[in-house]
Amino acid sequence: MSKEKIPYKIYLEESEMPKYWYNLRADMKNKPAPLLDAATGQPMGPADLAGVFCDELIRQELDDSTALFEIPEEIRDFYKMYRPAPLVRAYCLEEKLQTPAKIYYKFEGNNTSGSHKLNSAIAQAYYAKKQGLVGVTTETGAGQWGTALSMACSYFGLDCKVYMVKCSYEQKPFRREVMRTYGASVTPSPSTETEVGKRILAEHPGTTGSLGCAISEAVEKAMNTEGYRYVLGSVLNQVMLHQSIIGLETKAAMDKYGIKPDIIIGCAGGGSNLGGLIAPFMGEKARGEADYRFIAVEPASCPSFTRGKYAYDYCDTGMVCPLAKMYTLGSSFIPAANHAGGLRYHGMNPTLSQLYADGLMEAVSVKQTEVFEAAEQFARVEGILPAPESSHAIRVAIDEAMKCKQTGEEKTILFGLTGTGYFDMYAYEKFHDGKMENYVPTDEEIAKGLAKLPKM
């Protein structure tokens, strides 16, 4: 289809916004492995998780057969403030690269949280409020999830306690202040507020923290505080379910103009944005209706897919959470303090891990300076300053477009632009000043983390 017939931005009408979330697991031939109780090694049921998660979220987490979950009207009304989100044709980037490839990106940064995280935050806050809870606890890496959850809790009148990975807490003070503006309390993790935080600090003096550390503290706080539950921004299947609205909108917009992507790319930390983007497309692949190439992009400093092991592991550093079968570097692995805080997690979503193990998608790791080179290139021609996390997808989208330039193939590339980088200027400053380092863990460091996997 000619450029003239496809607008720069494709918007869906409000009436075209999805009314259901899509559960990819329902169409998977091989289902993701169940969560296990660390003490007994047995699969966990609703009663086992009731002290940690909200009741409805537990139901969503454990259901691998229901394809569609209706989005409650209250959540859809909230979505209308910033959804449907635009699907953008990157004409300027295509021209700059002189590539025959057609490049599209789904932009999720057009809300105050600056990212896709609000899609699940509002759902989780809604179910917490409906259950009659006082508040919720959570972790946050780059701060986008903490910001989104603070907004959602403010909307529903819930208290919000956020444990923010220490290096991000120090690098991104403005993100922290947005959370506080919406009423959240924000604590750098690991902290002395919890027993698990004290233990981690004793074992790793001076640590910059990790998402695994922050998860442990948030879970402990929730379990020890009456009227609270723990909610999270990635990794578990309930979050990927809510984020499916990204892919559903994207596919609806592409179908509207007869566009079929050849390659679909997303950054991968815990897996929620990647899983949300690819869900309906992967569903087609799983059902044998269409084929696509899927690429997960992770930081070279935290390469759970590309250098991790597919095994049962704790979801947190303090080992207080259930065991999940996933690609992992080991729950004790603490990544270097890179600037893509939202991708500094030791494991990967169990559903995506199963898909990767089955060979249904690829994964690559990229270095930090390469990511920021792509971010700057994108910002200069497309007019959006991307988040470091999203820029991992931009890096590989550009690489794939340049391969098309070499071969002359006119492939259609789709990637997720999951957030803006306006609170990440410290990272951009480091890059521009030539002070950004490319840390890649050694084989010995990887082996050390994997050596502590639970014996199953």
C-alpha positions as CSV (number, residue, x, y, z in Angstrom):
1,M,0.0,0.0,0.0
2,S,1.4,3.4,-0.9
3,K,2.5,5.9,1.7
4,E,-0.2,8.3,0.7
5,K,-2.9,5.9,1.7
6,I,-1.5,5.3,5.2
7,P,-1.6,8.2,7.7
8,Y,1.3,9.2,9.8
9,K,-0.7,8.2,12.9
10,I,-3.4,5.6,12.9
11,Y,-6.0,6.2,15.6
12,L,-8.9,3.9,16.5
13,E,-12.3,5.3,17.3
14,E,-13.3,5.1,21.0
15,S,-15.9,2.6,20.0
16,E,-13.1,0.4,18.5
17,M,-11.2,0.2,21.8
18,P,-11.1,-3.4,23.0
19,K,-13.7,-4.5,25.5
20,Y,-11.8,-7.6,26.5
21,W,-8.3,-8.5,27.5
22,Y,-6.8,-11.5,25.6
23,N,-5.2,-14.4,27.5
24,L,-2.6,-15.9,25.2
25,R,-2.2,-18.9,27.4
26,A,-5.6,-20.2,26.2
27,D,-4.2,-20.8,22.7
28,M,-0.8,-22.1,23.6
29,K,-0.1,-25.8,22.9
30,N,2.4,-25.9,25.8
31,K,1.1,-24.1,28.8
32,P,3.5,-22.2,31.1
33,A,4.5,-24.3,34.2
34,P,2.5,-23.6,37.4
35,L,3.7,-21.5,40.3
36,L,5.1,-23.8,43.0
37,D,5.2,-23.5,46.8
38,A,8.9,-23.2,47.7
39,A,8.4,-25.2,50.9
40,T,6.4,-28.1,49.4
41,G,7.2,-28.0,45.7
42,Q,3.5,-28.4,45.0
43,P,1.5,-26.2,42.5
44,M,-0.1,-23.2,44.2
45,G,-3.8,-22.7,44.2
46,P,-6.0,-19.6,45.1
47,A,-5.8,-20.2,48.8
48,D,-2.0,-20.3,48.8
49,L,-1.8,-16.9,47.1
50,A,-4.7,-15.2,49.0
51,G,-2.4,-13.5,51.5
52,V,-0.3,-11.8,48.8
53,F,-2.5,-11.0,45.8
54,C,-6.1,-9.7,45.3
55,D,-8.7,-12.4,44.8
56,E,-9.7,-11.5,41.2
57,L,-6.0,-11.1,40.2
58,I,-5.3,-14.6,41.5
59,R,-8.1,-16.0,39.3
60,Q,-6.6,-14.2,36.3
61,E,-3.1,-15.4,37.2
62,L,-4.0,-19.1,37.4
63,D,-6.4,-19.3,34.4
64,D,-4.8,-20.7,31.3
65,S,-7.9,-21.7,29.5
66,T,-10.2,-18.6,29.3
67,A,-9.3,-16.7,26.2
68,L,-11.1,-13.4,26.9
69,F,-11.6,-11.5,30.1
70,E,-14.1,-8.7,30.0
71,I,-12.6,-5.3,30.9
72,P,-14.9,-3.7,33.6
73,E,-16.6,-0.6,32.6
74,E,-14.9,1.5,35.3
75,I,-11.5,0.5,33.9
76,R,-12.6,1.2,30.3
77,D,-13.8,4.7,31.4
78,F,-10.3,5.4,32.8
79,Y,-8.7,4.0,29.6
80,K,-10.6,6.6,27.6
81,M,-8.4,9.3,29.1
82,Y,-5.5,8.1,27.1
83,R,-6.6,5.3,24.9
84,P,-6.8,4.2,22.2
85,A,-3.1,4.9,21.8
86,P,-1.7,5.8,18.4
87,L,0.1,3.5,16.0
88,V,2.7,5.6,14.2
89,R,4.4,5.1,10.9
90,A,8.0,6.2,11.3
91,Y,8.3,7.8,7.9
92,C,11.1,10.2,9.0
93,L,13.2,7.4,10.4
94,E,12.7,5.3,7.3
95,E,13.9,8.3,5.2
96,K,16.9,8.9,7.4
97,L,17.9,5.2,7.2
98,Q,17.2,5.1,3.5
99,T,15.7,1.6,4.0
100,P,12.9,-0.1,2.0
101,A,11.5,-1.4,5.3
102,K,8.3,0.0,6.6
103,I,8.6,0.9,10.3
104,Y,5.7,1.2,12.8
105,Y,5.6,1.8,16.5
106,K,2.8,1.6,19.0
107,F,3.3,4.7,21.3
108,E,2.3,4.1,24.9
109,G,3.8,7.3,26.5
110,N,0.8,9.6,26.1
111,N,-0.2,9.7,29.8
112,T,1.4,11.2,32.9
113,S,3.1,8.0,33.9
114,G,4.9,8.2,30.6
115,S,4.5,4.5,29.8
116,H,2.3,1.5,29.2
117,K,2.3,0.6,32.9
118,L,-0.9,2.5,33.6
119,N,-2.8,-0.2,31.6
120,S,-2.3,-2.7,34.4
121,A,-2.0,-0.3,37.3
122,I,-5.6,0.9,37.0
123,A,-6.8,-2.7,36.7
124,Q,-5.0,-3.9,39.8
125,A,-6.0,-0.8,41.8
126,Y,-9.6,-1.4,40.7
127,Y,-9.7,-5.0,42.0
128,A,-8.0,-4.0,45.2
129,K,-10.6,-1.3,45.8
130,K,-13.4,-3.7,44.9
131,Q,-12.1,-6.2,47.5
132,G,-12.3,-3.5,50.2
133,L,-8.6,-3.2,50.8
134,V,-6.9,-0.1,52.4
135,G,-3.9,0.0,50.1
136,V,-1.3,-1.9,48.1
137,T,2.5,-2.3,48.1
138,T,4.8,-2.7,45.1
139,E,8.3,-2.4,43.7
140,T,9.5,-0.2,40.9
141,G,12.7,-0.1,38.8
142,A,12.9,2.9,36.5
143,G,9.9,4.4,38.3
144,Q,7.3,4.1,35.5
145,W,5.3,1.4,37.3
146,G,5.5,3.2,40.6
147,T,4.2,6.4,39.0
148,A,1.4,4.5,37.2
149,L,0.3,2.8,40.4
150,S,0.4,6.0,42.4
151,M,-1.9,7.5,39.8
152,A,-4.3,4.6,39.9
153,C,-4.4,4.4,43.7
154,S,-5.1,8.1,43.9
155,Y,-8.0,7.7,41.5
156,F,-9.5,4.9,43.6
157,G,-8.6,6.4,47.0
158,L,-6.1,3.7,48.0
159,D,-2.8,4.0,49.9
160,C,0.3,3.2,47.9
161,K,3.6,2.1,49.3
162,V,6.4,1.9,46.7
163,Y,9.9,0.3,47.1
164,M,12.1,1.8,44.4
165,V,15.4,0.2,43.4
166,K,18.1,2.3,45.1
167,C,20.1,3.2,42.0
168,S,16.9,4.5,40.2
169,Y,15.8,6.3,43.4
170,E,19.1,8.2,43.2
171,Q,19.2,8.6,39.4
172,K,15.6,9.7,39.0
173,P,14.5,12.0,41.8
174,F,11.8,13.7,39.6
175,R,10.1,10.3,38.9
176,R,10.1,9.8,42.7
177,E,8.4,13.2,43.2
178,V,5.7,12.5,40.7
179,M,4.8,9.4,42.8
180,R,4.7,11.5,45.9
181,T,2.6,14.1,44.2
182,Y,0.0,11.4,43.7
183,G,0.2,10.4,47.4
184,A,2.5,7.4,47.3
185,S,5.3,6.8,49.9
186,V,8.6,5.9,48.2
187,T,11.4,4.0,49.9
188,P,14.8,3.2,48.4
189,S,15.4,-0.5,48.3
190,P,16.9,-2.4,49.9
191,S,16.0,-0.6,53.1
192,T,15.9,-1.1,56.8
193,E,12.1,-1.0,56.9
194,T,11.8,-4.7,56.4
195,E,13.6,-7.8,57.7
196,V,14.4,-9.0,54.2
197,G,15.8,-5.6,53.4
198,K,18.1,-5.7,56.4
199,R,19.3,-9.2,55.4
200,I,20.1,-8.1,51.9
201,L,22.0,-5.1,53.1
202,A,24.0,-7.3,55.4
203,E,24.8,-9.7,52.6
204,H,25.5,-7.1,50.0
205,P,26.8,-3.9,51.7
206,G,26.5,-0.8,49.5
207,T,24.3,-2.6,46.9
208,T,22.5,-0.5,44.3
209,G,19.6,-2.9,44.7
210,S,17.5,-4.8,42.1
211,L,13.9,-5.4,41.2
212,G,14.2,-8.8,43.0
213,C,15.2,-7.0,46.2
214,A,12.4,-4.5,46.0
215,I,9.8,-7.2,45.3
216,S,10.9,-9.0,48.5
217,E,10.4,-5.9,50.6
218,A,7.0,-5.1,49.0
219,V,5.7,-8.6,49.6
220,E,6.9,-8.7,53.2
221,K,5.3,-5.3,53.8
222,A,2.0,-6.4,52.3
223,M,1.9,-9.7,54.2
224,N,2.6,-7.9,57.5
225,T,0.1,-5.0,57.1
226,E,-3.6,-5.5,57.6
227,G,-5.8,-4.5,54.7
228,Y,-2.9,-4.5,52.1
229,R,-2.0,-6.7,49.2
230,Y,1.0,-6.8,46.9
231,V,0.6,-5.8,43.2
232,L,3.3,-5.8,40.5
233,G,4.1,-4.2,37.2
234,S,5.5,-7.1,35.2
235,V,6.6,-10.7,35.2
236,L,3.4,-12.5,36.2
237,N,0.7,-13.5,33.8
238,Q,-2.0,-11.3,35.2
239,V,0.0,-8.2,34.1
240,M,0.6,-9.6,30.7
241,L,-3.1,-10.2,30.4
242,H,-3.9,-6.5,31.1
243,Q,-1.2,-5.3,28.7
244,S,-2.7,-7.3,25.9
245,I,-4.8,-4.2,25.1
246,I,-1.6,-2.9,23.5
247,G,-1.4,-5.7,21.0
248,L,-5.2,-5.8,20.5
249,E,-5.3,-2.1,19.6
250,T,-2.2,-2.5,17.4
251,K,-3.6,-5.4,15.4
252,A,-7.0,-3.6,15.0
253,A,-5.3,-0.5,13.6
254,M,-3.1,-2.6,11.2
255,D,-6.1,-4.6,10.1
256,K,-7.9,-1.4,9.4
257,Y,-5.4,-0.5,6.7
258,G,-4.5,-4.0,5.6
259,I,-1.0,-4.0,7.1
260,K,0.7,-7.2,8.3
261,P,4.0,-7.0,10.2
262,D,6.8,-9.3,9.4
263,I,8.9,-8.6,12.5
264,I,7.5,-7.6,15.9
265,I,10.1,-6.3,18.4
266,G,9.8,-5.4,22.1
267,C,12.2,-4.7,25.0
268,A,12.2,-7.4,27.7
269,G,12.8,-7.0,31.4
270,G,10.0,-8.8,33.2
271,G,8.1,-9.2,29.9
272,S,4.8,-7.3,30.3
273,N,5.1,-4.8,27.5
274,L,6.6,-7.4,25.1
275,G,3.9,-9.9,26.0
276,G,1.2,-7.3,25.7
277,L,2.3,-6.2,22.2
278,I,2.8,-9.7,20.7
279,A,-0.3,-11.4,22.4
280,P,-2.8,-11.4,19.5
281,F,-0.2,-11.9,16.9
282,M,1.4,-14.8,18.8
283,G,-2.1,-16.2,19.3
284,E,-2.5,-16.3,15.5
285,K,0.8,-18.1,15.2
286,A,-0.2,-20.6,18.0
287,R,-3.4,-21.3,16.2
288,G,-1.7,-21.8,12.8
289,E,-3.5,-18.8,11.2
290,A,-0.4,-16.6,10.5
291,D,3.3,-16.4,11.0
292,Y,5.4,-13.6,12.4
293,R,9.0,-13.2,13.6
294,F,9.1,-12.1,17.2
295,I,12.3,-10.5,18.8
296,A,12.8,-9.9,22.5
297,V,15.5,-7.3,23.3
298,E,17.2,-7.3,26.7
299,P,20.2,-5.5,28.2
300,A,23.5,-7.2,27.9
301,S,24.0,-6.4,31.6
302,C,21.0,-8.5,32.6
303,P,20.6,-11.2,29.9
304,S,18.0,-13.6,31.3
305,F,16.9,-14.9,28.0
306,T,20.2,-15.1,26.2
307,R,22.4,-16.3,29.0
308,G,20.0,-17.5,31.6
309,K,18.7,-21.0,32.4
310,Y,15.1,-22.2,32.0
311,A,14.3,-23.4,35.5
312,Y,12.2,-22.9,38.6
313,D,13.5,-20.0,40.6
314,Y,12.3,-17.5,43.2
315,C,10.7,-14.4,41.8
316,D,12.6,-12.2,44.3
317,T,16.0,-11.9,45.9
318,G,14.7,-12.4,49.5
319,M,13.1,-15.8,48.5
320,V,9.7,-15.0,50.0
321,C,7.7,-15.3,46.7
322,P,6.6,-18.5,45.0
323,L,8.8,-20.4,42.5
324,A,8.2,-19.7,38.8
325,K,9.6,-21.6,35.9
326,M,11.3,-19.0,33.8
327,Y,14.5,-18.0,32.1
328,T,16.5,-16.7,35.0
329,L,20.0,-15.6,36.1
330,G,19.3,-16.6,39.6
331,S,17.3,-14.6,42.2
332,S,20.6,-13.7,43.9
333,F,21.9,-12.0,40.7
334,I,22.1,-8.3,41.1
335,P,22.6,-6.5,37.8
336,A,25.0,-3.6,37.2
337,A,23.4,-0.2,37.8
338,N,22.6,0.4,34.2
339,H,20.2,3.2,33.1
340,A,17.4,1.0,31.9
341,G,16.1,0.4,35.4
342,G,12.9,-1.3,34.3
343,L,14.8,-4.1,32.6
344,R,17.0,-4.9,35.6
345,Y,15.2,-8.1,36.6
346,H,16.8,-11.5,37.0
347,G,14.0,-13.5,35.4
348,M,11.4,-13.4,32.6
349,N,7.6,-13.9,32.5
350,P,6.7,-17.6,32.6
351,T,4.5,-17.4,29.5
352,L,7.2,-15.7,27.4
353,S,9.7,-18.2,28.8
354,Q,7.6,-21.1,27.5
355,L,7.3,-19.5,24.1
356,Y,11.0,-18.9,23.9
357,A,11.7,-22.5,25.0
358,D,9.4,-23.7,22.3
359,G,11.3,-21.7,19.7
360,L,8.4,-19.4,18.9
361,M,10.4,-16.2,19.4
362,E,14.0,-15.0,19.4
363,A,16.0,-13.0,21.9
364,V,19.0,-10.7,21.6
365,S,20.9,-8.6,24.1
366,V,22.3,-5.1,23.4
367,K,24.8,-2.9,25.1
368,Q,23.9,0.3,26.9
369,T,25.8,2.8,24.6
370,E,24.3,1.1,21.5
371,V,20.9,1.6,23.0
372,F,21.4,5.3,23.6
373,E,22.8,5.9,20.2
374,A,19.6,4.5,18.8
375,A,17.5,6.6,21.2
376,E,19.2,9.8,20.1
377,Q,18.9,8.9,16.4
378,F,15.2,8.2,16.9
379,A,14.6,11.4,19.0
380,R,16.2,13.6,16.3
381,V,14.0,12.4,13.5
382,E,10.7,11.2,15.1
383,G,10.4,14.0,17.7
384,I,9.9,11.8,20.8
385,L,12.5,11.3,23.5
386,P,12.3,7.6,24.2
387,A,12.8,5.9,27.6
388,P,16.0,3.8,27.9
389,E,13.9,0.6,28.1
390,S,12.0,1.3,24.9
391,S,15.2,2.3,23.2
392,H,16.3,-1.4,23.3
393,A,13.5,-2.1,20.9
394,I,14.4,0.9,18.8
395,R,18.0,-0.4,18.5
396,V,17.0,-3.7,17.1
397,A,14.3,-2.2,14.9
398,I,17.0,0.0,13.3
399,D,19.3,-2.9,12.9
400,E,16.6,-5.0,11.2
401,A,15.7,-2.0,8.9
402,M,19.4,-1.7,7.9
403,K,19.5,-5.4,7.0
404,C,16.5,-4.7,4.7
405,K,18.6,-1.9,3.1
406,Q,21.4,-4.4,2.4
407,T,19.1,-7.1,1.0
408,G,16.5,-4.8,-0.6
409,E,13.7,-6.6,1.2
410,E,10.6,-4.5,1.9
411,K,9.7,-6.0,5.3
412,T,7.2,-4.4,7.7
413,I,8.7,-3.9,11.2
414,L,6.6,-3.2,14.3
415,F,8.0,-2.3,17.7
416,G,6.7,-1.1,21.0
417,L,7.6,2.5,22.1
418,T,6.5,1.8,25.6
419,G,7.5,5.1,27.3
420,T,9.1,8.5,27.2
421,G,12.5,9.4,28.6
422,Y,11.9,12.9,30.0
423,F,12.7,11.7,33.5
424,D,15.9,9.9,32.3
425,M,18.0,13.0,31.5
426,Y,20.7,11.8,34.0
427,A,21.2,8.8,31.8
428,Y,21.3,10.9,28.6
429,E,23.8,13.2,30.3
430,K,26.1,10.3,31.0
431,F,25.8,9.2,27.4
432,H,26.5,12.6,26.0
433,D,29.5,13.2,28.4
434,G,31.0,9.9,27.3
435,K,30.8,8.5,30.9
436,M,28.4,5.6,30.1
437,E,29.8,2.2,30.6
438,N,28.9,-1.1,28.9
439,Y,29.0,-3.6,31.7
440,V,28.5,-7.2,30.6
441,P,28.6,-9.9,33.4
442,T,31.3,-12.5,33.2
443,D,30.5,-16.2,32.8
444,E,31.7,-16.6,36.4
445,E,29.1,-14.0,37.6
446,I,26.3,-15.7,35.7
447,A,27.4,-19.1,37.0
448,K,27.4,-17.8,40.6
449,G,23.8,-16.7,40.3
450,L,22.7,-19.9,38.7
451,A,24.4,-22.0,41.3
452,K,21.9,-20.8,43.9
453,L,18.8,-22.0,42.0
454,P,16.5,-24.0,44.1
455,K,17.0,-27.8,43.8
456,M,13.8,-29.1,42.2
